[in-house]
Amino acid sequence: MLRLEEKIKDKSATIGIVGLGYVGLPLAVAFAMARFKVLGFDTQQKRADLVNQGKSYIADVSSDSLSSVVTRKLLEATTDQSRLGEVDAICVCVPTPLTTTKDPDLSYVIQESRAISKYLQPGQLVVLESTTYPGTTKQVVLPSLESSGFRCGIDFYLAYSPERVDPGSKDHNVRNTPKIVGGIDPRSTQLAQLLYSQIAGTVLPVSCPEVAEMTKVFENVFRSVNIALVNELAHLCEKMGVSVWEVIDAAATKPFGYMPFYPGPGIGGHCIPLDPYYLANKAREFDFHTRFIELAAEINEHMPYHIVFRIIEALNTRGKSLNGAKILVLGVAYKKDVEDTRESPALKIIQLLGAKGAEVSYNDPHVAKVQLLHDTFMSVALTEECLSSADCVVIATDHSNYDYPYILSKASLVFDTRGATRGLKQANIVRLGE
Ligand SMILES: NC(=O)c1ccc[n+]([C@@H]2O[C@H](COP(=O)([O-])OP(=O)(O)OC[C@H]3O[C@@H](n4cnc5c(N)ncnc54)[C@H](O)[C@@H]3O)[C@@H](O)[C@H]2O)c1
């Protein structure tokens, strides 16, 4: 029987991808395109069926590329976890959400570790990709897998390798984004490095899983803190009558020591609003308070409230009140050009506006309907009538295919939370950070 190393090198290894979502599906397709046989696992039958029909439900994966690997029998999906025993390497990409009290919810990782342990085969490599706090691979996954009676580094191999996908990005993908790998032991690191080097241009081994886990959360904390900093600056600029957008553009001309971040209505998606809490929570075990993380979260989570306050002010200046006003929100995805609404600040804004008596509708070319508490909202067509009848049009997400000059020409008042209209000087624009 060939060893895993040879099987990866000659591409006879079968790769199991657990969790076929925003992270897992692109990864599965990347391995299949590198001519590995891939078996994808998901608990949702509908997702497994769609994959097997070559129909993509993730914007970053085209149905063309998915069906091309499915028809060549390089990718198959299943909900049957007992088939974990058929694969040589397993990449785990299950969700790592927060509980309602913002504590890490590792239930998906724990449940999957138990399933893998049940079907573990000698020589298998298991890699956790889900974002989590430092220590998860060693303290949570390892004991679960070793409860099978197999020993890590001898009978099976275990590593952590964070996913760094940038949903919606045309520039960055699994292939051109360096991959970090940290194994429980040197052999696990070596095998994980070999595996990912089949699909990624650069694979950087680090000394242990904790370094890889900390690297991922640090990257997201870095974004959260810098976004909070520029959101705070936006508040100050409003008070001082300075345009934060002009300041950022000017600062960005400095060729060293500066990197632009932009203010907005808050943070969304499955990473930036959640991952810092994983680290903050773990830090408390060490009597350590991560003040930057808490402060950034406080500032960023306050942004939807600030936006609603500014909308109230803008309506008030025009002799109108928010109660009874018709508000059209443009964009409910958490960032431009994606269809993902998880943790989207636009949803919080819609909720807050509705609670104050506004009549809220939305348009999003990427999101046909959205569930908010007990209500289902459907995207309305962006007609002249719908723009001109709104008391305020709120640009919550700056999708590229919005025609901003057209929107401004039809709406009586536009509140721009993203700087999408910067450079335009019409009197009907009110912007965050100005
Ligand atoms: N979305 C991103 O941009 C991004 C980027 C980097 C890292 N991550 C991290 O990657 C992980 C996955 O995120 P995602 O956005 O892909 O989530 P997702 O919700 O899009 O996909 C997760 C999938 O896992 C499936 N699933 C849940 N439990 C399962 C189980 N036991 N077995 C098989 N399938 C199971 C779900 O049905 C779902 O299809 C998270 O830890 C996240 O923090 C996400």
PDBQT file of the ligand as one rigid body, heavy atoms in Angstrom, charges set to zero:
ROOT
HETATM    1  N1  LIG A 501     -16.487  32.852   4.857  1.00  0.00    +0.000 N 
HETATM    2  C1  LIG A 501     -15.257  33.319   4.904  1.00  0.00    +0.000 C 
HETATM    3  O1  LIG A 501     -14.944  34.317   4.267  1.00  0.00    +0.000 OA
HETATM    4  C2  LIG A 501     -14.184  32.640   5.729  1.00  0.00    +0.000 A 
HETATM    5  C3  LIG A 501     -12.842  32.994   5.516  1.00  0.00    +0.000 A 
HETATM    6  C4  LIG A 501     -11.841  32.362   6.237  1.00  0.00    +0.000 A 
HETATM    7  C5  LIG A 501     -12.192  31.427   7.206  1.00  0.00    +0.000 A 
HETATM    8  N2  LIG A 501     -13.513  31.119   7.424  1.00  0.00    +0.000 N 
HETATM    9  C6  LIG A 501     -13.804  30.106   8.438  1.00  0.00    +0.000 C 
HETATM   10  O2  LIG A 501     -14.082  28.876   7.788  1.00  0.00    +0.000 OA
HETATM   11  C7  LIG A 501     -15.069  28.137   8.515  1.00  0.00    +0.000 C 
HETATM   12  C8  LIG A 501     -16.238  27.821   7.597  1.00  0.00    +0.000 C 
HETATM   13  O3  LIG A 501     -16.828  29.049   7.199  1.00  0.00    +0.000 OA
HETATM   14  P1  LIG A 501     -17.785  29.155   5.947  1.00  0.00    +0.000 P 
HETATM   15  O4  LIG A 501     -17.970  30.616   5.704  1.00  0.00    +0.000 OA
HETATM   16  O5  LIG A 501     -17.319  28.293   4.845  1.00  0.00    +0.000 OA
HETATM   17  O6  LIG A 501     -19.133  28.527   6.573  1.00  0.00    +0.000 OA
HETATM   18  P2  LIG A 501     -20.428  28.055   5.766  1.00  0.00    +0.000 P 
HETATM   19  O7  LIG A 501     -21.559  28.142   6.729  1.00  0.00    +0.000 OA
HETATM   20  O8  LIG A 501     -20.516  28.770   4.463  1.00  0.00    +0.000 OA
HETATM   21  O9  LIG A 501     -20.135  26.528   5.431  1.00  0.00    +0.000 OA
HETATM   22  C9  LIG A 501     -20.033  25.542   6.399  1.00  0.00    +0.000 C 
HETATM   23  C10 LIG A 501     -20.684  24.286   5.869  1.00  0.00    +0.000 C 
HETATM   24  O10 LIG A 501     -20.425  23.243   6.801  1.00  0.00    +0.000 OA
HETATM   25  C11 LIG A 501     -21.586  22.409   6.845  1.00  0.00    +0.000 C 
HETATM   26  N3  LIG A 501     -21.498  21.631   8.079  1.00  0.00    +0.000 N 
HETATM   27  C12 LIG A 501     -21.754  21.990   9.345  1.00  0.00    +0.000 A 
HETATM   28  N4  LIG A 501     -21.469  20.978  10.176  1.00  0.00    +0.000 NA
HETATM   29  C13 LIG A 501     -21.012  19.958   9.416  1.00  0.00    +0.000 A 
HETATM   30  C14 LIG A 501     -20.560  18.656   9.699  1.00  0.00    +0.000 A 
HETATM   31  N5  LIG A 501     -20.479  18.190  10.945  1.00  0.00    +0.000 N 
HETATM   32  N6  LIG A 501     -20.184  17.876   8.663  1.00  0.00    +0.000 NA
HETATM   33  C15 LIG A 501     -20.251  18.319   7.392  1.00  0.00    +0.000 A 
HETATM   34  N7  LIG A 501     -20.660  19.569   7.063  1.00  0.00    +0.000 NA
HETATM   35  C16 LIG A 501     -21.042  20.367   8.073  1.00  0.00    +0.000 A 
HETATM   36  C17 LIG A 501     -22.729  23.390   6.741  1.00  0.00    +0.000 C 
HETATM   37  O11 LIG A 501     -23.918  22.754   6.320  1.00  0.00    +0.000 OA
HETATM   38  C18 LIG A 501     -22.206  24.380   5.701  1.00  0.00    +0.000 C 
HETATM   39  O12 LIG A 501     -22.547  23.996   4.385  1.00  0.00    +0.000 OA
HETATM   40  C19 LIG A 501     -15.432  28.998   9.711  1.00  0.00    +0.000 C 
HETATM   41  O13 LIG A 501     -14.647  28.621  10.787  1.00  0.00    +0.000 OA
HETATM   42  C20 LIG A 501     -15.033  30.390   9.270  1.00  0.00    +0.000 C 
HETATM   43  O14 LIG A 501     -14.736  31.226  10.349  1.00  0.00    +0.000 OA
HETATM   44  C21 LIG A 501     -14.519  31.691   6.691  1.00  0.00    +0.000 A 
ENDROOT
TORSDOF 0
